[in-house]
């Protein structure tokens, strides 16, 4: 039986044959992801504000505290503090973008669009996976914009950022930011599904942003942190992503750090997105 499912102006053709094929699932995921990305073009202000704060940190915060860091280092370093901070800013961008995933979920619930998913011949898992695919692509692109601006400032303003691994390393940093952002999206989506309230989703997501950042190695390397922050950073997934990204910027390929970062994202994502899956399944009951 061939059924057509409307997504506003988009239309998805889904073939239901009793037991679904893998191609059908991929088609569902692709169309849900396309719809999520297309929604962003209708509200570009969200993209602007998700990049606004990271850009403020990149341009102002790094310069304000750069001299303090250089003085504390007690030696002339071959790079500026902005090079140390850049990986943390990439993570911050992913966290702030992850909050938008929950906002979109609340919007779909409030407009009644989510109800159409429940009655349409589409797997519920495809809805969540499609949204996460769109989130990952968006977060990778935003991290790429931050890295591109930092590279431009290195060329034009004399910032000392080594970019030790070049373009391949930048692509890995984008992948790390996307992986962590997708993992953190699970929290935003779960809260959105449980509360159906934008303010509650915003409060929970943003309240956790700064503790996760400041109680990690995102702002400073581990030797520069107080001991209690070092202890907590061991269980903070932000630290693993920041350490791997910082190595790619400052020193080179550290495969153990990269592997640990992706492993932390997988564990973190499995917990939070598992909660989101349970909350999503409860919606149609």
Buried (B, 14 or more C-beta within 10 A) or exposed (E): EEEEBEBEEEEBEBEEEEEBEEEBBEBBBBBBBBBBBBBBEEEEEBBEEBBEBBBEBBBEBBBEBBEEBBEEEEEEBEBBBBBBBBBBBBBBBBBBBBBBBBBBBBBBBEEEBBEBBEEBBBBBBBBBBBBBBBBBBBBBBBBBBBBEBBBEBBEEEEBEBBBBBEEEBBBBBBBBBBBBBBBBBBBBBBBBBBBBBBEBBBEBBEEBBEEBBBBBBBBBBBEBBEEEBBEBBEEBBBBBBBBBBBBBBBEEBBEEBBEBBBEBBEEBBEEBBEBBBEBBEEBEE
